[in-house]
Amino acid sequence: MEDYRRLQTWAAKGRRFAVIGGGFIGSEIAAALAMNAKQVVMVFPGTGICDWMFPPDLSRFLNDTYQRKGVEILSKESATGLERRGEQFVLTTRGQREVEVDGVIAGIGIQPNIELATMAGLETADGIVVDEFLRTSKSDIYAAGDVAFFYNPALGRRMRVEHEDNANTMGRLAGRSMAGSEEKYEHLPFFYSDLFELGYEAVGEVDSRLSILADWKDPYREGVIYYQKAGIVRGVLLWNVWGQVDAARELIATNRPFQAEELKHKLAKAA
């Protein structure tokens, strides 16, 4: 909240901003600033916006969309220095570019803060390890939200999720578990974002390294993207398709291989 208020103050008086990062935070902040008539420069090491998540053609489409909206894209770049020059900041990149701006926003991800858990002797990995009831390795201590490393039965693996749906759902269940409930946390969280006039909801493993099947109703404007491993659907990206998160969860939970023809129009048609 403090960072947001600081950015709001900057935006009220500044006109040009640099955004470091091309992931969730970077893409949302850059779009929001541009929609508020600010000049924006995005700096990120990947080839395209959210390229670790979206297939290459969709990531390139987003690059083009942002550029049409006036956002300058410096892909395959990284920030190497920052200095103050008068009232402005100068961001230096690995490619020896100097970007002069009124403010810099870094959206470069987080590391789970497990220091307290480590001091308490709890088991940790990529976060605080919890069981199906969200108990840590010490049964009278529970963990939930961004920091919890939990097992999801639909995907058959442990994961840590940094999004609202997971935090809210897991937090409620952890509270009930501490009050004596015996409910297991088997929820497969979803996440969402809005980028200019585009928006999406996604669930499961949305990873561009997986086998990808795109079912476009209107290319890059409306459609469903399926992420598969050995034919089994591991994740679903609903691109401007709404109200299908639960259906996507059910599809992932079937845990069986699907042929391309079986998936064609499966969720887009239902929408």
N, C-alpha and C positions, 0 to 999 in steps of 0.2 A: 504493500500500500504506500509506503514511504517513497519507493522508487516511482510509482505511478504519479504521485502528487508532484514529485520533482519534475518529471517529464511534462506534466500538465502546465507547470509554471514556465518551463523552458519554451514549450510550444506556443504559449501565449505571446511571447516576445521574439522568438527566433523564427527563422524561415528555412534554414538548411540543416539537415541532420544526417548523421551516419549511423547505420544499423549494422552491427557485427553479428553475423549468424544468419543462416538461411533455413533454419528449422521452424518449429512451432512459434516460438516467441518472436524471432526475427521477422518471419513472414507476416504475422499478425500486426506487429508494431509498424512495420514499413507500410503496409496497406492502410492502417489507421491514420498515420501521419500524412500520406499522400491524399487520402480522402478529406483531410483538413487543410488542403492546399499548401502543404509543405514540400520543399524539395528534399528528396531522399536518395541517399547512396547506400546500397547494400553491399557488404563485403563478406564473402564466405568462401571456404576452401573447396567446396564441391563444384560440380559442373552446373547444377541447377538447384532451384528452390526445392527443399525437401527431397533431394534426389536419393536419400537413403530409404525413403518410404515410397515415393511415387515411381512408376515406370518412367524410363527416360523420355519418351515422347510427351507425357503429361508434364514432367518437370520442365522440359523445354518450352511447352505451351505457357506455363506459368511465368517463366522468364520473359517471354514475349509480351504476355499480358501486363506484367509489371512495368516493362519498358514503355508500352503504349500509354500507361497511366502516368508516365513521367518519372518513374523510379530508375535511377542509374544502377546497373548491375555490374559489380566487379566480382565475377566468379573466378574460381581457381586462385583466389587471393586470401591472404590472412593479414591481420593487423600485427605490426611489429613494434609500433611506438606511438606515443601520444604526448603532445606538449601543448601548452597554453601560449597563445600569441595574442596579447591584448585581451579583447573580449571574446575571442574565438579559440577553438581547438583545432589542432592540425593532427590528423591521423595518418601515420605512415604505414604503407603496406610492404609486403615482402617483395613486390615488383617495383619498389621505389616510387610508388605513387604517393603524392601528398594530397589529402582530402581535407579542405578547410570547411569547417562547419560550426554551427552554434551549439551543438550538443551531440553526444555520442551515447548510443544505447547498445549494450552488449547482451545479446540473448544467446548464450553459448552453452546452455544446459547446466545441470547441477550434479553434485555428488551427494549421496545420502549422508546426513550427519549421524554417524553411529558412535560418536565419542562417548556419550553417556552410557550407551548399551555395552560398549567394550569395557568401560570402567566397572560396570555392574556384573561383568562376567558372562554376558549373554552370547549365544552363538550368533555370529554375523557372517555375511558373505557379501552379495551385492545388496546390502541393506540388512535389516534385522530379521533373522530366520524365524518364521512362525509356523505353527501347525494349522490344521484345518479349522480349529476354533480360535485362531489368531493368538494363541498362547506362545510365548517365547520359550527358550530352553529352561527358563525358570517359570514354573507353571502359574505363579501368582502375578506375573507381569505379562501384559499384552501389548501388541504393537499394531498399528493400522495406518493406512494412507501411503504417501510417497515413499516412506522409509521401510515399509514392510516387504519382505521377500517371501512370497507365499506360493503354494502349489495350486495350479489350476488344472482340474481334472479334464476339462474339454480339450486343452492343449497338451496335457500330459507332461508338464514341466513347471519348474518354478519361474516366477517372474516378479518384476517390480514395476508398478505403473504409476506415473506422475500426472494423473488427470482427475478431474472433478468427480466423475461417476464412481471411480474406484474409491476415492477418499470418503465421499459421502456414504456409500453403501457399506464399505468396510468399517467405517467409524461407528455406524449404527449397530452393526452386528457385534463389533468388539464390546460395545457398551452392554448389549444384551448378554453376551457371553460372560462378562464380569458379574452380571446380576444373576447368573445361574442357568442361562439358556444353553441348550446343547445343539445349536444350529451350526452347521458347517458352512464355511465361506466357499461357495462353489460358483460365485458370480463371475462371469467373463466381462470385464469392464469395456465400455466403449469410450471413444473420444471424438471430438468434433472441432471444427474451426470454420471461420468465415474470412474469405480473402476477396475483398472488393465485392462484386456481385456473385461470386462463386462461394460454395459452401460444401462441406462434406461431413459425414459421420463414418466412423470406422471401428471395427471390432476385431480382436484376435491379433495374429502376427501379420502386420502390414509392413513387409520388408521387401525392398526391390531386388534382393538377392534370390528370392524365391521364384518359382515358375509363375508367370503372370498371364491371366486371361482377361482381356478387356471386352466387356459387352456394352458397347455404346449405343444409346438411343439417338443421341446427337453428339458427335465426337467432341470431347473435352468440355462439353456443356452439361450433359446429363448421361449417366450410365453407371454401371457396376463393374468393379475390378475385383477379380478373385485371385488370391495368393495361394498357390498349391505346392505341396511337397509330395512327390510320388502320387500325384492325382488327388490327394486328400486336401480339402480346403482348410487352410490354416488361418486365413484372414480375409476380410471383406471390406472394401472401400466403397461407400455409397456416395457417389459424386453428384450432388444436387438431386439426390433421390432420398426421400424422407419417409419416416415411419416404418422402416424395414430392419431396424437393429435387432429386434427379437428374432425375426426370421433368419437373419444372418447368423445369430448365435446358434439357432437350431441346426443350421446347415453345417457349421463347424463341429457341433457336438455329434453329428452322425459318424464322424471319423471313418468314412469310407471313401474310396476313390470315385471321382466323377469324371466322365468324359466331357469334352467341350460342349457337345450338343445338349447334354443334360443341363448344363448351367446357362446356356443361352436363353436370355429373357426370363430366367427363373425368378430373380428378385426385381428386375426393372419392370417386368410385366405386372407383378403383384402390386407395384407402387401406383 
